[in-house]
Amino acid sequence: MRPNYKNWMPKGMIFGGFAVTLVFLISLIIFGCTGIVSGTLKTVLFIVLLILTVIAGVITVWMVLMYRAFSYNGKRQMSKQIIEDVASNVSVPDGGKILDVGCGSGALAIACAKRNPKAEVIGIDRWGKEYASFSRQLCEKNARAEKVDNTKFRHGDAVRLYFDDESFDAVTSNYVYHNIPGDRQTYLLETLRLLKKGGTFALHDIFSKSKYGDMQAFVKRLKDMGYEKVELIETTEKFMKKWEPVWMELSGSALLVGKK
């Protein structure tokens, strides 16, 4: 049995993009290129439908490229590269505890469990409708396929974590917080609340200013709060090929935090 980590770009969205593009294209042909309507209305419909067709087509192509880049089974396997890179920063003592926030299909939690076979790894996710193919059952199935027996998966919310303060030796997350509306820096502080002294928080995400605000100021804030090691590491060049345009936002940055 092989693990199936899915793809964070769902096929349903891609098929939906193709369908919308096709609808706009057919409408363009019917109303903009035939004699059903005429005059100014025909011109307006032609321009509007042409613009909508192009926009829908570009978005669909973008989704296809994203799907190919993040596929675990494709040539790029960028998701696997990122997962392994994040997990490489996590090393806890025997009997330690690791939390993966927004575990999705279980990939990062399982990677951490492999590297720390005598630790307890807990993955939490709300498994929302937008990612209907991800589930707790899928995570558990993937853990069995990888022959990992030190993982547990639970429902949870990154905004309101139900664990006690300083209850984990390491906390990880990959491409989660930028999807949550609100103050992401506050969510990071809520996550850091769970970290034991001497623990590590390894996070990979898209740290754009529009989503996270000033992250350099946040790094300074954490240092002022007494965190021993705070690094914001650019990973775009590391995981993105030269031919992949920047606007695809395929990668991002990693935030590494060590607590005294």
C-alpha positions in Angstrom: 0.0 0.0 0.0 1.4 3.4 -1.0 0.6 6.7 0.8 -1.6 9.2 -1.0 -0.9 12.7 0.1 -3.2 14.3 -2.4 -2.5 17.7 -3.8 -3.4 21.0 -2.2 -4.6 22.2 -5.6 -7.8 20.0 -5.8 -8.6 18.5 -9.2 -12.2 19.7 -8.7 -11.0 23.3 -8.8 -9.1 22.7 -12.0 -12.1 21.0 -13.7 -14.2 23.9 -12.5 -11.8 26.3 -14.1 -12.0 24.4 -17.4 -15.8 24.4 -17.2 -16.1 28.1 -16.6 -13.6 28.9 -19.3 -15.6 26.7 -21.7 -18.9 28.4 -20.8 -17.4 31.9 -21.4 -15.9 30.7 -24.7 -19.2 29.2 -26.0 -21.0 32.4 -24.9 -18.4 34.5 -26.7 -19.0 32.5 -29.9 -22.8 32.6 -29.6 -23.3 36.2 -28.6 -20.1 37.8 -29.9 -19.6 36.1 -33.2 -23.0 35.2 -34.6 -26.1 37.2 -35.6 -28.2 36.5 -32.5 -27.5 40.0 -31.2 -26.2 43.0 -33.2 -25.0 46.6 -33.0 -23.5 48.0 -29.8 -24.8 45.2 -27.6 -22.9 42.7 -29.7 -19.7 44.7 -29.5 -20.0 45.1 -25.7 -20.8 41.4 -25.2 -17.8 40.4 -27.4 -15.4 42.5 -25.4 -16.8 41.5 -22.0 -16.9 37.8 -22.8 -13.5 37.9 -24.4 -12.0 39.4 -21.3 -13.8 36.9 -19.0 -12.6 34.0 -21.2 -9.0 35.1 -21.1 -9.1 35.6 -17.3 -10.7 32.3 -16.7 -8.2 30.6 -19.1 -5.2 32.2 -17.4 -6.4 31.2 -13.9 -7.0 27.6 -15.1 -3.6 27.3 -16.6 -2.1 28.7 -13.3 -4.0 26.0 -11.4 -2.7 23.3 -13.7 0.9 24.5 -13.2 0.4 24.6 -9.5 -1.0 21.1 -9.5 1.9 19.8 -11.5 4.5 21.5 -9.3 3.0 20.3 -6.0 2.2 16.7 -7.1 3.9 14.1 -4.9 3.9 11.8 -7.9 5.2 14.2 -10.6 8.7 15.2 -11.7 8.9 18.3 -9.5 7.7 16.8 -6.2 8.1 20.2 -4.7 5.7 19.4 -1.8 7.8 16.5 -0.8 11.0 18.7 -0.9 9.4 21.3 1.3 8.0 18.7 3.7 11.4 17.1 4.1 13.1 20.4 4.6 10.7 21.5 7.4 10.9 18.1 9.1 14.8 18.2 9.0 14.6 21.0 11.6 12.7 18.9 14.1 14.6 16.7 16.5 13.1 16.0 20.0 14.2 13.8 22.9 12.8 10.3 23.3 9.3 10.5 24.6 9.0 14.1 23.3 5.9 15.5 21.7 5.5 17.2 18.3 2.4 19.0 17.0 1.7 19.6 13.3 -0.9 22.4 12.8 -3.0 22.0 9.7 -1.8 18.5 8.9 -4.0 18.1 5.8 -3.1 14.6 4.5 -0.6 13.9 7.2 2.6 14.4 5.2 4.5 16.7 7.5 3.4 14.9 10.7 4.5 11.5 9.2 7.8 13.0 8.1 8.5 14.2 11.6 7.4 10.9 13.1 9.9 9.0 10.8 12.7 11.3 12.0 11.6 11.0 15.6 10.4 7.4 16.0 10.3 7.5 19.8 8.4 10.8 20.0 4.6 11.3 19.9 3.4 13.2 16.9 -0.1 14.8 16.9 -1.5 16.3 13.7 -4.6 18.6 13.9 -6.7 20.0 11.1 -10.3 21.2 10.7 -10.4 19.5 7.3 -12.8 22.1 5.8 -15.0 21.7 2.7 -12.5 23.6 0.5 -10.2 20.6 0.9 -12.8 17.8 1.0 -10.3 15.2 -0.2 -8.3 15.6 3.0 -9.5 13.9 6.1 -8.5 12.3 9.4 -9.0 8.8 7.9 -6.7 9.7 5.0 -4.0 10.8 7.5 -4.3 7.5 9.4 -4.3 5.5 6.2 -1.1 7.3 5.0 0.6 6.6 8.4 -0.2 2.9 8.1 1.2 2.9 4.5 4.4 4.5 5.7 4.6 2.0 8.6 4.5 4.8 11.2 2.9 4.0 14.5 3.7 7.1 16.6 1.2 9.5 15.1 -2.3 10.6 16.2 -4.7 12.8 14.2 -7.4 15.0 15.7 -9.8 17.8 14.7 -8.5 21.2 15.7 -8.4 24.9 14.8 -5.1 26.9 14.5 -6.9 29.9 15.8 -7.9 28.4 19.1 -5.6 25.6 20.1 -6.9 23.5 23.0 -3.5 22.4 24.3 -1.9 23.6 27.5 1.0 26.1 27.6 4.4 24.6 26.9 3.1 21.2 26.1 5.2 20.4 23.0 8.9 20.0 22.3 8.3 21.0 18.6 5.5 22.5 16.6 5.4 22.5 12.8 3.1 23.8 10.0 3.2 24.0 6.2 1.1 26.4 4.0 -1.6 26.8 6.6 -1.8 30.2 8.3 -1.9 32.3 5.1 -5.3 30.7 4.4 -6.8 31.8 7.7 -8.5 35.3 7.6 -7.4 37.6 10.4 -4.2 38.6 12.2 -1.7 35.9 11.3 0.9 37.2 13.7 -1.6 36.7 16.6 -2.2 33.1 15.4 1.6 32.5 15.4 1.8 33.7 19.0 -1.0 31.4 19.9 1.0 28.5 18.4 4.2 29.6 20.2 2.3 29.4 23.5 2.5 25.6 23.2 6.2 25.4 22.8 8.3 24.1 25.7 11.6 25.8 26.7 14.3 24.5 24.4 11.6 23.6 21.8 11.5 24.4 18.1 8.8 26.0 15.9 9.3 25.2 12.2 6.9 26.9 9.9 6.8 27.2 6.1 4.3 29.6 4.5 3.8 32.5 2.1 4.8 35.4 4.2 3.6 38.2 2.0 3.1 41.6 3.7 -0.6 41.6 2.6 -1.2 38.4 4.6 1.3 38.7 7.5 2.2 42.3 7.8 5.8 43.3 8.7 7.5 39.9 9.5 10.8 41.5 10.1 9.2 43.6 12.9 7.6 40.4 14.2 11.0 38.6 14.3 12.4 41.5 16.3 9.3 41.3 18.6 9.9 37.6 19.3 13.6 38.3 20.0 12.6 41.1 22.4 10.2 38.6 24.1 13.2 36.4 24.9 13.1 33.7 22.1 16.6 32.5 21.7 16.6 31.8 17.9 14.3 33.5 15.4 15.1 33.1 11.7 13.1 34.1 8.7 14.5 32.1 5.8 13.7 32.8 2.1 12.9 29.5 0.3 11.6 30.6 -3.0 14.8 30.2 -4.9 15.5 26.9 -3.2 12.3 25.2 -4.3 11.3 27.2 -7.4 12.7 26.4 -10.9 13.9 29.3 -13.0 11.2 28.8 -15.6 8.4 29.1 -13.0 7.2 32.7 -12.9 7.2 34.6 -9.6 3.5 35.3 -9.7 2.8 31.6 -9.2 3.9 32.1 -5.5 4.9 28.4 -5.4 7.1 28.8 -2.4 7.7 31.3 0.3 9.7 31.5 3.5 10.4 29.4 6.6 10.2 30.8 10.1 12.3 29.0 12.7 11.9 29.8 16.3 13.8 28.3 19.3 12.6 28.9 22.8 15.0 29.3 25.8 
